[in-house]
């Protein structure tokens, strides 16, 4: 695991399971391009569907290293594309998580900028609503606050509450260590059913 990674290199699935909380976003929120990984503290944006002025302002306001987390109501418009991607990269923004549509997938992939969205859409947008920043937003069925840790990969997206990040990461470390032990036993000839039976037996002893 990377020591420079705020999520210690853990996947969205591992973090979701380790948390014991409902932190997994809807599976309808997917990566724009294969292989993208999103990781960083959230900077929340409340926009309006079919309008991307809030995203232009967010690029200027968000701290370097942050993930823009935008609620656009799931609207099927191209709220984000190549121009905003270049602007965001120049500002050091780590990626975009948007409950709404985006476009310019090939260009965004070529730039290596991670985007997770509800849909792809080519319809253009107006620029009327300046947006609201730093307030809780609803994205993928989860309420996200500025400062929450966002982790997205091929499996999906998890939003770790800011005040619970270290506990979740520690539990994820332990979960991975345990799973590595199980895989070693499988390579040694045990079956998954053997391991499950041993787990059930151990749980029965600890709950007596």
C-alpha positions in Angstrom: 0.0 0.0 0.0 1.2 3.5 -0.8 2.1 5.6 2.2 1.3 8.7 0.1 -2.2 7.6 -0.5 -4.8 9.2 1.9 -6.7 5.8 1.7 -3.6 3.8 2.3 -4.1 2.2 -1.1 -7.4 0.5 0.0 -10.1 -0.2 -2.5 -13.6 1.3 -2.3 -15.0 -2.2 -1.6 -12.5 -2.9 1.3 -13.3 0.5 2.9 -17.0 0.0 2.6 -16.9 -3.4 4.2 -14.4 -2.3 6.9 -16.5 0.8 7.9 -19.6 -1.0 9.0 -21.4 2.0 7.7 -23.5 2.9 4.7 -20.8 4.8 2.9 -21.0 3.2 -0.6 -22.5 5.3 -3.3 -25.1 4.0 -5.7 -23.5 1.6 -8.3 -25.0 3.9 -11.0 -22.1 6.3 -10.2 -19.3 4.9 -12.3 -15.9 5.8 -13.6 -15.8 7.7 -16.9 -12.8 5.8 -18.1 -11.4 2.4 -17.2 -8.6 2.3 -14.7 -9.4 5.7 -13.1 -8.9 6.0 -9.3 -10.3 8.8 -7.3 -8.9 9.6 -3.9 -8.9 12.8 -1.8 -10.9 15.0 0.5 -14.2 16.3 -0.7 -15.0 19.8 -1.7 -18.7 19.9 -2.0 -20.6 21.8 -4.7 -24.4 22.2 -5.0 -25.2 23.0 -8.6 -28.3 22.9 -10.8 -29.1 20.3 -13.4 -28.3 21.6 -16.9 -26.1 24.4 -15.6 -22.3 24.2 -15.1 -21.4 27.7 -13.8 -21.1 26.2 -10.3 -18.4 23.9 -11.5 -16.4 26.7 -13.0 -16.5 28.6 -9.7 -15.6 25.4 -7.8 -12.5 24.9 -9.8 -11.3 28.3 -8.5 -12.4 27.8 -4.9 -11.4 24.2 -4.2 -8.1 23.6 -2.4 -5.3 21.8 -4.3 -5.6 18.0 -3.8 -9.3 18.0 -3.2 -12.0 16.1 -5.0 -14.9 18.1 -6.4 -18.1 16.4 -5.2 -21.1 17.9 -7.1 -24.8 17.4 -6.9 -26.4 18.2 -10.2 -29.5 16.2 -9.6 -28.5 13.4 -11.9 -29.3 15.6 -14.9 -28.3 14.2 -18.3 -26.2 17.2 -19.5 -22.5 17.5 -20.3 -21.7 19.5 -17.2 -18.0 18.7 -17.4 -15.6 18.2 -20.2 -12.1 18.7 -21.5 -11.9 22.5 -20.8 -12.9 22.1 -17.2 -10.6 19.1 -16.8 -7.6 21.2 -18.0 -8.6 24.0 -15.7 -8.9 21.6 -12.7 -5.6 20.0 -13.4 -3.9 23.4 -13.5 -5.3 24.1 -10.0 -4.1 20.8 -8.6 -7.6 19.3 -8.2 -7.5 15.5 -7.7 -10.7 14.6 -9.5 -14.5 14.9 -9.9 -17.4 13.0 -8.4 -20.7 14.2 -9.9 -24.3 13.2 -9.6 -25.1 14.2 -13.2 -23.7 13.9 -16.7 -20.3 14.6 -18.2 -18.8 14.4 -21.7 -15.4 14.3 -23.5 -14.6 10.9 -22.1 -11.7 10.2 -24.5 -10.1 13.5 -23.9 -10.5 13.2 -20.1 -8.9 9.7 -20.2 -6.0 11.0 -22.3 -5.4 13.7 -19.6 -5.5 11.1 -16.9 -8.1 13.0 -14.8 -10.4 10.7 -12.7 -14.1 11.5 -13.1 -16.9 9.5 -11.6 -20.4 10.3 -12.8 -24.0 9.1 -13.0 -24.1 9.3 -16.8 -22.4 10.5 -20.0 -24.3 13.1 -22.0 -23.5 15.5 -24.8 -26.2 18.1 -24.3 -24.8 21.6 -23.6 -25.4 23.6 -20.4 -26.3 27.1 -19.5 -24.4 29.2 -17.0 -26.8 30.9 -14.6 -26.4 29.4 -11.1 -23.2 30.3 -9.2 -23.6 27.3 -6.9 -23.3 26.7 -3.1 -20.0 25.4 -1.7 -18.9 23.6 1.4 -22.4 22.5 2.4 -23.6 18.9 2.6 -24.7 17.5 -0.8 -26.4 14.3 -1.9 -24.5 12.2 -4.4 -25.3 8.7 -5.3 -27.7 8.3 -2.4 -25.1 9.4 0.2 -24.8 12.7 2.0 -21.2 14.0 1.5 -19.6 16.7 3.6 -16.6 18.8 2.7 -13.5 17.0 4.2 -15.0 13.5 3.8 -12.5 11.1 2.1 -13.7 10.1 -1.4 -12.3 6.8 -2.8 -13.4 5.6 -6.2 -12.2 2.8 -8.4 -13.5 0.2 -10.8 -15.8 -1.3 -8.1 -17.5 1.9 -7.1 -17.2 4.9 -4.8 -17.1 5.2 -1.0 -17.3 8.4 1.0 -15.6 8.1 4.4 -16.9 10.5 7.1 -14.2 13.0 8.0 -14.4 12.2 11.8 -14.2 8.5 11.2 -11.4 8.1 8.6 -8.7 6.8 10.8 -10.9 4.1 12.4 -12.0 2.9 9.0 -8.5 2.8 7.6 -7.2 0.9 10.6 -10.1 -1.7 10.2 -9.3 -1.9 6.5 -5.6 -2.6 7.3 -6.7 -5.5 9.6 -9.2 -6.8 7.0 -6.6 -6.9 4.3 -4.1 -8.7 6.6 -6.8 -11.3 7.5 -7.7 -11.8 3.8 -4.0 -12.3 3.0 -3.8 -15.0 5.6 -6.9 -16.7 4.1 -5.5 -16.6 0.6 -2.3 -18.2 1.9 -4.4 -21.0 3.4 -6.2 -21.5 0.1 -2.9 -21.7 -1.8 -1.9 -24.3 0.8 -4.8 -26.6 -0.1 -7.7 -25.5 2.0 -11.1 -24.8 0.5 -13.2 -21.8 1.0 -15.7 -24.0 2.8 -13.0 -25.1 5.2 -12.2 -21.5 6.0 -15.9 -20.7 6.4 -16.4 -23.6 8.8 -13.4 -22.4 10.8 -14.7 -18.9 10.9 -18.2 -20.0 12.1 -16.7 -22.2 14.8 -14.5 -19.3 16.1 -17.4 -17.0 16.1 -19.5 -19.5 18.0 -16.8 -19.7 20.7 -16.5 -15.9 21.0 -20.2 -15.4 21.3 -20.9 -17.9 24.0 
